[in-house]
Each structure stands twice: as structure tokens, then as C-alpha cells.
Amino acid sequence: MSFWNDVVFEGTAITWGKIIILLSWSVGAMLLGKMTQLILAAVGRQKSVGGKKMVQVTLKALGRPIPFLFVAIGLKIGLRQQFGPEPAAMVADSLSVLFTFAITFFIYSLVDVLDYAITHFTSKTHTKLDDMMAPMVRKSLRIVIVILALVQVAQILSDKPITSILTGLGVGGLAVALAAQETIKNFFGSLVIFADKPFELGERIVVGGHDGTIEEVGFRSTRIRTLDGHLVTVPNGELANQMIQNIGKRPYIKRVMNVAITYDTPPEKVQQAVDILKELLDNHEGMDPEFPPRVFFNDFKDCSLNILAIYWYHPPAYWDFLAHAEKLNMELLRRYNEAGIEFAFPTQTLYVNNMDGGESAL
């Protein structure tokens, strides 16, 4: 058989000349697609669009799948030209599958444009939780695109109507749903979290005995970095049903002080102790006029006279609050020592009966 002899495949005569022409169409389409890709990249680098990030993202998304799409188009044109509008069934199915993948890749890449638009919009909002919407929407859309592409490929290869395939997927989906109830529960839990917004990224929360900052909110779970440095992963289904204490949203830090002085302190000294504490807290650092400090001689404890002091520190900067508390404690200790006011500590007095019936205190 010579080089140019015909080969019969499913009733269609195939020659090496036709194969070379078909490959020429494919290679030519690929080169044209690559040139188009390079042109789009060059346009995106021009100064006229340098400040238009949206245009750059769109050109980049369009350029990525173009060579593959052009190859599919070149193959289709070459097959129609050399073998007629109805080539062999297997070749036609393979071409349809390839074309489906090319279109899927094209749409898959365009998701980047929507992702940039959502990211650009959420970056202007006050809440940081919205920043997680872009990757979740991007992943969801790409999963849907891939599933639809696989359904289309299944239809091409099986020659069954898409309704039959979807019915089969529905039955299979029901089985998967029953086996993945927890996953579905966590997915809807994540939707509840995004809708209700009980916290934002970077905020400190206390939930389920875990105290830490939010690092990431995903489809299935939320990651919390505890104060010990551990990374805790909490399923969103559980998180959405728990009581969440958002420490990051507190407007101030409240401190409750119980200053204990000895029982042998005379009333005038007790009053002086109260006055000293009121003086130290008067117009203190971090004070809001709407939250003035409160100081009272409020209780007789077992081993001490108790002075209660409550004050609020603004803004809720924890380390600044601790520095102020240290200064207040040092000054209070110095002033009480100067005034001769003694701090109380737990003590016990034992009474022992003497042999003659008297009592003595130890």
C-alpha cells in the first residue's frame, strides 16, 4: 500500500493527505490561538489599560483558554472539510467531547472576572467576613461548571437525553445526600454564618470552650487560632447552633476590683481608702464620660472589709488596658502604704480553753 492509498474506516475513505491537511488545520489553529493569546497579553500590559484592573483580568481570563479552544475549532473545521459534515461516529463523539472541554475551559477561566468583581466590591465593605465570599463563590461556580460539563460529556457518549441522565443523577444524588448529611449540614451552616455575620475575620471569639481569633471560614468548617497558638477547626453546622461570644466587638474592657482591707481599720481610714481609690480613678486613662468609675465600701467579708471598684477602659486595647491596670495598682499600693491602710489577707483566730475554764486567743 502506497503512502497516498486510501484506508477505509467505518465506510469513510481516509488518506494520508487528508490526515496531513487535518493536522495542518489543527497546528494552524493552535498557532493562531497562541498569537491571539500573546496579543491579548500585550494589550493588557499597555499603559492605556494599566490602571484598569478589571480589563486586565478579563484579557488574562480570555487569553488562557484561547489556544485550546482554537485547536478544537480547527479540528472541527478540518474534519468537516476533509470528511464531510458527518464524519465517523467515534471521531464525531471525540470531537464533541473535545469541543465541550474547550468551551468548559473558556467559561471556567471567565469565573476569574466575576471573582475579581466580587473581591473588588467586598474590599469596600466594612465587614471582613465578606472577603470570604469571593473564594466561596469562585469554588461553587467552578464546581457547577465542571459538573455540567461532565453531564454534557455523558450525554454525548451515551446518546441518551439529558433528562434521563439528570434523573439518574437525581437518584445518585439522593444516595450521596443520605451518606453526606453532615457535609450538607455544615454547608448550610456556612450560609447561616455568612447571612447572620456573628463575627468577622481576625476577631476574637469564645465558642465551645475555645478562645481565639477567626482565621478562615470555609464551606465545611471555621478555623480558630486559640490564644495558646493551636488551630481549632469547628464544623459550621455546630458553630451555627452554638452561643458565640464575640470579644472582638466589645466597645470597652470592664474591670471589677475588690480591694480588701483589715477589720481593725477605723471608719475614717475606710473612708480615706475609698476616697483614694476614687481619686485615682477620677478621669482615668481610657475613660468615657458616659461610663464613670464606681467605688463603694460594699461588704464585710470573712477576713476583710471590701471596697468594690468598677471602671471601663476605652478603646478595648487589651495590652494598653493591662499597662493602665499595673500603673493603677502600683499607685494604689503606694498611697495606701503612705496612709497606713493595711491590705487584708486570709487569717484565722483560734480560741483554746485553758484547764481552769478560761479562753485564750492564738
C-alpha positions in Angstrom: 0.0 0.0 0.0 1.5 3.3 -1.0 1.6 6.4 1.1 -1.4 8.0 -0.5 -3.6 4.9 -0.7 -7.0 5.1 0.9 -7.8 3.5 4.3 -11.5 2.7 4.8 -12.7 3.5 8.4 -16.4 2.9 9.1 -17.2 3.5 5.4 -15.2 6.6 5.1 -12.1 6.8 2.9 -9.1 8.2 4.8 -5.9 9.2 3.1 -2.6 10.4 4.5 -3.1 13.6 2.6 -6.4 14.2 4.4 -4.6 13.5 7.7 -1.8 15.9 6.9 -4.4 18.6 6.0 -6.3 17.9 9.2 -3.1 18.2 11.3 -2.3 21.4 9.4 -5.7 22.9 10.4 -5.0 21.9 14.0 -1.5 23.3 14.1 -2.5 26.4 12.3 -5.4 27.0 14.7 -3.2 26.4 17.7 -0.6 28.9 16.4 -3.4 31.4 15.6 -4.7 30.9 19.2 -1.3 31.4 20.6 -0.8 34.6 18.6 -4.2 35.8 19.9 -3.2 35.0 23.4 0.0 37.0 23.1 -1.9 39.9 21.5 -4.3 40.0 24.5 -1.4 39.8 26.9 0.3 42.7 25.1 -2.9 44.8 25.2 -3.2 44.1 28.9 0.3 45.5 29.5 -0.3 48.7 27.7 -0.4 51.9 29.7 -3.9 52.8 28.5 -5.3 49.8 30.4 -2.6 49.7 33.1 -4.9 51.3 35.7 -7.9 49.3 34.7 -7.5 46.1 36.7 -10.9 44.8 35.5 -9.8 45.0 31.9 -6.5 43.3 32.6 -8.2 40.4 34.5 -10.7 40.0 31.6 -8.0 39.9 29.0 -6.0 37.4 31.0 -9.0 35.2 31.6 -9.8 35.3 27.8 -6.3 34.5 26.8 -5.7 31.4 28.9 -8.2 29.1 27.1 -7.9 30.5 23.6 -5.2 28.2 22.2 -7.1 25.1 23.4 -10.4 26.5 22.0 -8.8 27.3 18.7 -7.4 23.8 18.4 -10.9 22.4 18.9 -12.3 24.8 16.3 -9.5 23.9 13.9 -10.1 20.2 14.3 -13.9 20.6 13.7 -13.3 22.7 10.5 -10.7 20.3 9.2 -12.9 17.3 9.8 -15.9 18.9 8.1 -13.7 20.0 5.1 -12.0 16.6 4.6 -14.6 14.1 5.7 -17.9 15.9 5.1 -20.5 17.2 7.6 -20.9 13.7 9.1 -17.5 12.0 9.9 -17.3 8.6 11.6 -19.4 8.3 14.7 -16.4 7.7 17.1 -14.5 10.7 15.6 -17.6 12.9 15.9 -18.1 11.9 19.5 -14.4 12.5 20.3 -14.6 15.9 18.6 -17.8 16.8 20.5 -16.1 15.9 23.8 -13.0 17.9 23.0 -15.2 20.9 22.0 -17.1 20.6 25.3 -13.9 20.6 27.3 -12.7 23.7 25.3 -15.9 25.6 26.0 -15.8 24.5 29.6 -12.2 25.7 30.0 -13.3 29.0 28.4 -16.2 29.6 30.9 -14.1 28.2 33.8 -11.5 30.9 33.1 -14.1 33.7 32.9 -15.0 32.9 36.5 -11.8 34.9 37.4 -13.5 38.0 36.1 -16.5 37.5 38.4 -14.2 36.7 41.2 -12.3 40.0 40.8 -15.6 41.9 40.7 -16.8 40.4 43.9 -13.4 40.9 45.6 -13.3 44.5 44.5 -16.8 45.0 45.9 -16.3 43.3 49.2 -13.0 45.2 49.8 -15.1 48.3 50.1 -17.4 46.9 52.8 -16.7 47.4 56.5 -17.0 43.7 57.4 -14.1 41.4 56.7 -16.3 38.4 56.6 -17.5 39.4 53.1 -13.9 38.9 51.9 -14.5 35.2 52.2 -17.4 35.4 49.8 -15.2 35.7 46.6 -13.3 32.4 47.0 -16.5 30.6 48.0 -18.4 31.9 45.0 -15.5 31.1 42.8 -15.2 27.5 44.0 -19.0 27.0 43.8 -19.3 28.2 40.2 -16.3 26.2 39.1 -17.7 23.0 40.7 -21.1 23.7 38.9 -19.3 24.3 35.6 -17.3 21.0 35.9 -20.5 19.0 36.8 -22.4 20.4 33.9 -19.5 19.6 31.6 -19.4 16.1 32.8 -23.2 15.7 32.3 -22.8 17.0 28.7 -19.9 14.5 28.1 -22.1 11.7 29.5 -24.9 12.7 27.1 -22.5 12.7 24.1 -21.0 9.3 24.9 -24.3 7.6 25.9 -26.6 9.1 23.3 -29.2 9.4 26.0 -31.4 12.5 26.5 -30.2 14.8 29.2 -33.4 14.3 31.2 -32.5 10.6 31.6 -29.0 11.5 32.8 -30.4 14.1 35.2 -32.9 11.5 36.5 -30.0 9.1 37.2 -28.0 11.9 38.8 -31.1 12.7 41.0 -31.2 9.1 42.3 -27.5 9.0 42.8 -27.6 12.4 44.4 -30.2 11.2 46.9 -27.9 8.4 47.9 -25.0 10.7 48.2 -27.1 13.2 50.2 -28.1 10.4 52.7 -24.4 9.5 53.1 -23.2 13.0 53.4 -25.8 14.6 55.8 -23.1 16.1 58.0 -21.4 17.7 55.0 -24.7 19.2 53.8 -25.4 20.4 57.3 -22.1 22.1 57.5 -22.6 23.8 54.1 -25.9 25.3 55.2 -24.3 26.2 58.5 -21.7 28.3 56.5 -24.6 30.0 54.7 -26.2 30.9 58.0 -22.9 32.3 59.2 -22.4 34.5 56.1 -26.0 35.7 56.4 -26.0 36.4 60.1 -22.4 37.6 60.4 -21.8 36.9 64.1 -18.1 37.6 63.6 -15.5 38.8 61.1 -12.1 37.6 60.1 -9.5 38.4 62.7 -11.9 38.9 65.5 -11.5 37.1 68.8 -14.4 34.9 69.8 -15.2 32.3 72.5 -17.3 29.3 71.4 -17.5 25.8 72.7 -14.7 26.4 75.2 -12.3 27.7 72.5 -11.0 31.2 72.8 -9.2 32.6 69.8 -9.2 34.6 66.5 -11.0 33.7 63.3 -8.6 32.7 60.6 -10.8 31.3 57.9 -14.5 30.5 57.2 -14.9 27.7 54.6 -17.7 25.6 53.1 -17.4 22.9 55.8 -15.7 24.5 58.8 -14.3 27.6 60.5 -10.7 27.7 61.7 -9.9 29.4 65.0 -6.4 30.2 66.2 -6.6 29.9 70.0 -4.6 32.1 72.4 -2.3 29.1 73.0 -1.4 29.1 69.3 -3.4 25.9 68.5 -5.5 25.8 65.3 -9.0 24.5 66.1 -11.4 23.5 63.3 -15.1 23.8 64.2 -17.8 22.4 61.8 -20.0 25.1 60.6 -23.1 23.1 61.3 -22.2 23.0 65.0 -20.9 26.6 65.1 -24.2 28.0 63.7 -26.1 26.4 66.6 -23.8 27.4 69.4 -23.7 30.6 71.5 -20.9 32.7 70.2 -19.2 35.3 72.5 -17.7 37.9 70.2 -14.9 39.6 72.2 -13.7 41.4 69.2 -16.8 43.6 69.0 -16.7 44.7 72.7 -16.6 48.6 72.9 -14.7 48.6 76.1 -13.0 46.4 78.8 -14.7 46.3 82.2 -12.6 45.8 85.3 -14.0 44.8 88.7 -11.7 45.4 91.6 -12.2 44.1 95.1 -9.8 45.8 97.5 -9.7 44.1 100.9 -8.5 46.0 104.0 -8.2 44.7 107.5 -11.1 44.6 110.0 -9.2 46.7 112.5 -9.2 49.7 110.1 -11.2 52.6 111.8 -14.1 54.1 109.9 -12.2 57.3 109.0 -9.5 55.2 107.4 -12.0 53.2 105.5 -13.5 56.4 104.2 -9.9 57.6 103.3 -9.3 54.3 101.4 -12.5 54.8 99.4 -11.5 58.4 98.6 -8.0 57.5 97.5 -9.4 54.9 95.1 -12.0 57.4 93.8 -9.3 60.0 93.3 -7.1 57.6 91.3 -10.0 56.6 89.1 -11.2 60.1 88.5 -10.9 60.9 84.8 -8.6 57.9 84.4 -6.9 56.9 81.2 -9.4 55.4 78.7 -12.4 56.8 80.5 -15.6 57.6 78.6 -17.7 60.3 80.3 -20.8 58.1 79.8 -19.1 55.3 81.8 -17.7 57.0 85.0 -16.0 54.7 87.6 -17.9 53.4 90.6 -16.3 53.0 94.0 -18.2 51.7 97.2 -17.4 50.2 100.6 -19.8 47.4 99.8 -19.3 44.3 102.0 -18.0 42.7 105.2 -16.1 39.6 104.1 -14.9 36.8 106.3 -11.4 38.2 106.7 -11.7 41.7 105.4 -13.6 44.9 104.7 -14.3 45.0 101.0 -14.1 48.1 98.7 -15.6 47.5 95.3 -14.4 49.5 92.3 -15.7 49.1 88.8 -14.4 51.0 85.8 -14.4 50.8 82.0 -11.4 51.2 79.7 -11.8 52.6 76.1 -10.9 51.5 73.5 -10.7 47.8 74.2 -6.9 47.5 73.6 -6.0 44.7 75.9 -2.3 45.4 76.4 -2.9 49.1 77.0 -5.6 48.1 79.5 -3.1 45.8 81.3 -0.5 48.6 81.4 -3.0 51.0 82.9 -4.1 48.4 85.5 -0.5 47.9 86.5 0.0 51.7 87.0 -3.2 51.9 89.0 -2.2 49.0 91.2 1.2 50.4 91.9 -0.1 53.9 92.8 -2.9 52.4 95.0 -0.3 50.3 96.9 1.9 53.4 97.4 -0.9 55.6 98.6 -2.3 53.0 101.0 1.1 52.4 102.5 1.6 56.2 103.0 -1.8 56.4 104.6 -1.2 53.4 106.9 -4.0 51.4 105.4 -3.3 47.7 105.6 -4.4 45.2 102.9 -6.1 42.2 104.4 -5.3 38.6 103.7 -7.0 35.4 104.8 -6.5 34.9 108.6 -7.9 32.7 111.3 -8.2 33.2 115.1 -8.2 30.1 117.3 -9.6 30.1 120.8 -8.2 27.5 123.2 -9.8 26.6 126.5 -7.4 26.6 129.5 -7.6 24.0 132.2 -9.2 26.5 134.6 -12.0 27.2 132.2 -10.6 30.4 130.7 -10.0 31.0 127.0 -7.0 32.4 125.2 -6.7 33.5 121.6 -3.9 32.3 119.4 
